[in-house]
């Protein structure tokens, strides 16, 4: 990989994009949406090669689910792209302005970051999401996907670049230099090291994937990083919670798509409702989810007559991200104990409480340290599309610059524009 040449081209692209208005960017993105629709058969064919290779390598079904593209998911990708098109262009937004006593006019306006790199695993839909958010916000983007989705990513980027080139000289004014894909070779991560050390060439890097990937980027990057976190999410069932509601939410939060970062990995249950709730949720999960139970949970469930898999939890289960049909259970004696436990075992992603007590709900939301804190709702809603962003770059679990689902504005910064008339200091 010749990173110097790639980033030089991307810088030219970012400079061109920074001068475009919303109408020009939207027209170009609409051409991309049409091209993705038109070329869906070639994208699905490339994806099948990735899926077949993953199955041959013994990859789990939950990871296969992340890799898979089909007509329904491509429809969702295009819908997300068009949602981004419909959003207000953040570039040039004036966040504040005032006039100083000496007559200087000062304005704070939103501007692009410049050249953005994203390092991600498995999900080829991220290729389109990251591109369209970067493009709409005036940024060029360097994509470094995983080898498991490489064929899919190559085809998607080809379709995007062809669409941008096709309209480059028309009213859409596409900018083909706005996107580049790193060639990925099995077991060779030297390109990642180059990206993380590309000071002055890459303005910000975003990791999106598992704990190991994220830690590598955060610990070794010399370029600025927006950290997206792994998802060790919890569902707390309070002693004043509606247990029927809790079962339905638990099923959705764990089973709908267990491979995603906003699925729950642990249920925390108040001891006052444990003997009633645990057999209910075990029956709901029967044959579908393996439960890793703490000592008190294990005693309750082993005395019941349902058939779900139940094993004794180890210390490693608490705070573990299974990304599969597995979940641990912890019994606590108070909401304060639940909050302390969750804050010491989560990844600052998404947490939820099931309670009919307004005061406990607000206490939970105030004291839980996470980017998204729910009351009586599934953690599965932590998603750019569900939040109305169309697409997302990931879920930021840090506290500076961006937090939670990252949409268009997460790829912007601000600068001050000062107008004078000969003033000196």
N, C-alpha and C positions, 0 to 999 in steps of 0.2 A: 504494500500500500504506500503510495506516495502522498502522505498526508499534507505536505506543503502545497502540492498542486491542487489537491481536493479542497483544502480550506481557502486557497486563493480564489478558486472558482466560486465557492460559497460566499466569500466576502463580497465579490462583485455582485452576486445575486442578491445579497442582503441590502446592498447599497441601492440597487435598482428598485427593490420592493419598498424600501423606505420612502421613495418618492411617489409611489402609486397611491391613488385614492381608493376608497372602498368599492366603487363601481368597477374599476379595473380588476381588482383582486377577486371580486365576486364572480365576474364573468369568466375569469380563468378557472376558478374553482368549479363553476358549473360545467365547463368543458371537461374537467377531470371527472366529475360525477357521471356525465354521459359516457365517457370512455370506460370507466369501471363497469358500468352497466353493459355496455357493448361487448366488453372483453371478459365477461364473467366466466365463460367456458374455459378460456385459457388459464385464468387464475385458479379455477377449481381443479383443472388438470395438473397444474404445477403443485398445488396443495396436496393432491393425492400422492404425488411422489414423496413429499415430506411425510405424509401420514404412513405410507407403506414402509418407509425406512424406519420410522419411529416404532411401528409395531414389530418389525423385524429385530429391533434392538431391545425389545421387551419393555418399552415405555408404558407407564401405567395409563389406565383409561382416563383418569382425571387430567393428565397432561395431554393426552390425545384430544380431549375435549377442548383444551386451550388452543391447540394447533389447528383445529378443524375449521375450514371455510366451506359453506354451502350456499345455496341460493338465498335462504332466509338470512344468514349472517351477512352476506354481501348486500342484501336489501337494507339491513340495519346499518352497515357502514355508509352506504349512500345516503340514507336518511340522516345519519349523524353529520355527514359532510354538508348536507343542505341546511341542516339546523345551524351550523357554523356560518354558512353564507347569510342566513337571515338575521344573524346577530349584528348589533351595532359595532362598527369598527372602533376599537379603542384608541387607535393611533391619532394623536393630535388632541385627544380629550384634555380639556383644561381643568386641572384639579384645584387650582387656586390662583388668585391674582390680586395684586395690590399696588399702590403707588407710594413710593417713599417720600419723605419730606423734601428731598432735593430734586424731585421730579422724575426719578427713574420708575419705569413701569416694569414690574416683575410678574411673570406668569410661570406656573409649574404645569408642564404638559407631559402626557404619556407618550413614550417612544419605544421602538423595538429594542430587544437585547442585542441582536446582531446575528451571530452564528451560534446555533444551538446544536448540541450533540445529545442523542438519546441512546443508551445502551440497554437493550431489553431482551427478554427471553420468550420463546415459544409463540406468543400471540401475533399472528400476521396482521390482525386488524389494527394493531398499534401503529403499523406503518402508515396507514391512511390517517388515523386520528392525529398522530404527531405532525404529519405533513400539513394537514389542513389548518390546524391551530397555529402552527408556525407561520404558514403563508398568510393567513388572515391578519396576524399580528405583525407582519412585515419582517419576519425572520427567515433566514435560510437554515436548513436542518441537515445534519449528518446522522444517518441511521446506522446503528450497529446492532443488528438482530442476532439471533442464535443460529447455529448450524442446523438445528432441527427444523427451522422454518425458512431456510435460505432460499429454496426454489420458489416458494410462495412470495417472499419479499422481492426477489429479483423481478418476477413477473409484474407484481404490483407497481414497483418503481418504474419499470419500462412503460407501463400504461400511463402513469402520471406524467413522466417526462415527455412522452410522445404527444400527449394532450397539450401540455404547456408549449411545446415547440410548435405545434400546429397553429396555435393562436398567438404566437409571439409577436407577429407583426400586425395583427388586427386590433380591433377595439378592445379585445380581452387583454392584450398585452401580457401574455404569459411569460414567466421567468423560469426557463428550464434549469438555470444554475441554482435554483432555490432548494434543490434536493439532491443528495448523493447517498448511495448505499455502500457500506464497506463490504468488500469481499471477505467472506468468512470461511476459514479452514478449520477442520476438526482439530480440537485440542491445541490450537494455536491462538494464544490471547495476546500476542505481541502488539497487535493493532489497538487493543484496549489500553495498553500501557502508553502508547503514543498519543491516544486521544486524551488520556488523563493528564498528560504532561504538556499539552499543546497550549501553553500560556501565550496569550496575544493572538492566537489563531482561532481559538474557540472561546466564546464568551461565557458559556455555562454548559454544564453537563447534567443530565438526569438519568439515574439508574432506575430501571423498572423490571423487577423480577424477584427472585428469591433472596433469602437472607445473605447467602454467601456473596452473590453479585453486589448487593447493595453495600455490604461491609467493605468489599474490595474497593469500590469506587470512593466511598466516604473516607477510608483510611489512606488511600494512595493518590487521590487526585490533587493536582496543583492548580487546576482550573476551578473556578467556583462551581459548587454542586447544589442542586435542589434535591434533597433526599426524599425519595418515595419509600414508604416502609412496607415490610412484610406485614401480614394481617393476622395477628393473634387477637381475635375479637371475642368478647364475652357477652353472654346474655345473663343478667341477674334477675332471678325470680324472687320478688319481695314477699314478705308475709302478708302484705295487703294487695297482692297481685291477683288478677283474674287468671286462674290456672288453665281454663279452656283456651283463653286467648294466648297464654304463654306457650301451650303445646303447638298451636298453629304457627306462631311466630318462630318457635324453635325449629319446627320442621322446615319452614321456608329458609331460615337463616343457615341451616346446616346442609340440607339435602338438595335444594334447587340446583346449585352449582358449587359443589364442595371444593373445587379446584381454584376458586377465585379468592382474592385477598379480603373481600368483605363478608365472607362466610364465617360463622362463629366456630371457634375451636374449643370453647369451654362454656359450660353452664354453671353458674354460681347460684346456689339455692339456699334460701333461708330455712333454718332448721324447723321452724314452726309449720312449714308446709311441705317439708321434704317427704314425709311418709305418704302423703296424698299425691303429690306432684310426680315423684320419681317413677312409680309404676305407670302413671299415665303417659309420661314421655317415653318410657321404655317400650310400652306397647305401640306407641306411635312410630318409634324407630325400629321396631322388631324386624330382624332380617335385613336391615338396610344400613345400620350404623353400629360400629363397635364402640362400646362405652368403656372409658377408662375411669374407674370409680375410686374416689378416696375411701378411707376405711368406713366412715359412716354410711356413705352411699352404697358401698358394696354389701354391707349387712342388710340394708333395706331391700335392695334389688334381689339379692340371693334368696330372700325369704318369700319373694313373690313367685308367681307361676307363669310369667311371660317368657318369651323365647329369644329375646334380643341378646346379642353377645355382650357379656359383661366381664371385664377383667380388672384386677387390682391395679390402680395407677401407681406409677413410679414418680420420683421427683422430676424426671425428664419430661413427663407428660404435661406438667403445669407450666405454661408458657411456650408450649410446642405448637408449631404451625403444621398441622397434618396435611392440609390440602387434599383431603380424601374423606371417605365415609367413616371417619373416626372423630370422637369428641370426648373430652374429659369433663368430669363433674366434681364440683367442690361444694361442700356444705359449710355455711357460715351461720353465726348466731345473731348478727345484726347488720344493718345497712352500712355502718361504719367499718365493720370487718370486711364486708364485700368490697367497699371502695378501696380500702388499703390493699386487699389482695389483688384486685384488678390493676391498680396503679403500679404494683410491683411486678406484674407478670405480663402486661400488655405491651404492644408496640406503638401505642399512641395513635392507633388507626380509628376504629369504630367500636363503641360500646353501647349497650342498651339495657334499660331497666323495665321490668314489667311490674307496674304498681298502679293502684287506684288512689294513692295518696299524693296529692299535689305537692305537699311540702317535701316528701321524700323524693319525688321526681326532680324538683328544683335543686335539692341538696345534691343529688347524684349528678345532675348536669353541671353544677357549680364546682364540684370537687374532683370529678373524673378528669384525668389528663389525657385527652385524645382529641383528634381533629374533628370527629363527629360523635355526638352523644345523643342517643335516641331515648324516647319515652314511649313504651307500648308500640314499638314498630321494629321491623326487621333491619338488621345491619346491612342487608343486601341493597339498600337504597343509596349507599355511599358510592356514587357513580356520576360521572359528568353528565351523561344523558338524563338520568333521573333528576339531577339538580337543574336541568335546563340549559346545560352548557353545550349540548350537542355531542361533542367528543371530549375526551380528556387526555392529558399527558400522563396521568397517574394520580395517586393520592399522596399528597405531601404530608409527612408526619413530623416535620420539623416546625419551628416556630418563627423563623425569619423568612421574609419575602413572601412565602406562600404557605398555606396550610389547608388540608382537605383536598377534595377534587379540584384539579387544576385545569381551568379553561383558558380562554384567550388572554385574559389580563395577567395570568401567571407568567407569560412570556414577554412582559413589558417592564420597563423601568420608567423613571421620569428624569427630565432635565428642566432647568430654569432658563427661560428666555427673558433677557433684560433689554429694554429699549431706552435709550437716552437721547440727549440733545446737547452733547458737549460737556457733560458733567465730569469733573475730576475730583479726586479725594485728597 
